[in-house]
Amino acid sequence: VLYDSNEVTLDKMAEYTQSEDIIKRYEAYGWETYEIDGHDLAVVEETIAAAKASNNGKPKFIKCNTIIGKGMEETEGTNAAHGEAGVPYVDKARAAIGLPE
């Protein structure tokens, strides 16, 4: 499982609505866990490869720490990046991170 952890919910920052440690939760379930920078694609690829290579019989859980709305300075890191609030900034953000139109 790749789990996107951006610390934001639809209506406010996750610190106000969530108190669990997701890594500890999945470790308690018996999963093998990893925690990485979800924006570093090389690290994502390496971690997926390591998880696939691990033959301990446990399911794998990869927590990818990310910043919601990365590249949209107007909403980056806030719940405003969810839904329609971020729409006016999508094209600018795509260009900023080098994605084609």
Summary of the structure (lengths in Angstrom):
residues: 101
radius of gyration: 15.8
end to end distance: 29.5
largest distance: 46.3
contacts: 246
relative contact order: 0.20
helix: 40%
strand: 18%
